[in-house]
Each structure stands twice: as C-alpha cells, then as structure tokens.
C-alpha cells in the first residue's frame, strides 16, 4: 500500500532541506571545514522541519511555546 505525501508535508520538507543546504554551504564557506557542512545541513533541516510543522499545525493562530 502506498502512502500519500500531502502538499503540506512536501512544502515543509522542501523548505527545510533548502534552508539546511544554505546553512551547510555557509558553514563550509565561512569556516572552511568541508566535513561540517553535511552535519549542519542535516541538523538545520530537521530543526526547521519541526518548527514549520508546529507553526503550520497550530490551529489557534497563536505561536506555540518552544
């Protein structure tokens, strides 16, 4: 059985991955440490995806704590 990916999930992951890639590229350019880029990319993408999921999923219209 195939799991359907919603538009909301696709947007969240697309934005999170793009943001993570930008952060990883910035770390590589500024710090000059090539090995740190992928780690920063993954960490920022996961953090950003979680934050976007909370913001978009908040039905009350108020920012959630955290």
Secondary structure, DSSP 4 states (H G I P E B T S, - for coil): -PPPPPHHHHHHHHHHHHHHHHHHHHHHHHH--TTHHHHHHHHHHHHHHHHHHHHHH-TTSSPPP-
